[in-house]
Every structure is written in structure tokens, then in C-alpha cells.
Amino acid sequence: MATDSRADPSPSQPKSIVDKVLSDVRHAVGRSRGGLTTKIHAVVDALGNPLRFVLTGGQCHDSVTGYEMLSQMDLTKRQVLADRAYDTDRILRLLKEQSAVSVIPSKKNRRKATEMGQRNLQGTPSDRMLFQ
């Protein structure tokens, strides 16, 4: 007796658009301008050693995942070094509440630059150190 494969799709094949989207989220694959991509969000120590990391789809904004990761850590009296993507009021407020020092340059479109944003910061080597 032959079975019809269309009647009972295998669990690996999405059944609908919603299932496909959920499948992509579970596998940290997302659509961005470059096509299907994955982002690695990492928190590292001063030597570039990873403390924690999260994989997300390419469409996830850095600041959203960054806030979630930072909010789960004790940042009291620590310096948090990040690039402009993390210059959001929400993250800066979290760092202030935890008495952490923000070393994040201001976004170019911020109306009033933060103290650190007024300085001319060069690119940080922490991401390069992580992948060596």
C-alpha cells in the first residue's frame, strides 16, 4: 500500500508560512539585506574571552539582543565597551541603574551626544580578538 507524502508532511518540512518563520527563528537564520544570515552577539571580557553569546537571525537589531544580554549580568562598577549600535536610551539607562561606565560612542543621529560619544573613538578590537 503506497502512502501519499503530501498527506503527512515530515516534521522537518514547514506546513505553513508561520511554521517556516518559527523554524527560521529556532535555527537563528533570518532575512537581511544580504539574504539569509545569522548574527553572533557576544559579551567578552577585557582579553576578548567570551562570557556569553547568542545567535540570532540577521534581521534582529543588535541593541535589542544586547539589552537582553546585559540585563542578565551584574555590571556594577564595570566598563561596558560597545559600538554605536548599542547607543540607545534603554541600554544607557540600564548601565546607569547598575552603576556601570558606558564606553559607547553616540550615534550620528543622536541630538545630544553622550559624554563618551563626544570623544573620537577608533574601532574596538574586542570582536577581532573573539574570533582569533
Secondary structure, 3 states (H helix, E strand, C coil): CCCCCCCCCCCCCCCCHHHHHHHHHHCCCEEECCEEEEEEEEEECCCCCEEEEEEEECCCCHHHHHHHHHHCCCCCCCEEECCHHHCCHHHHHHHHHCCCEEECCCCCCCCCCCCHHHCCCCCCCHHHHHCC
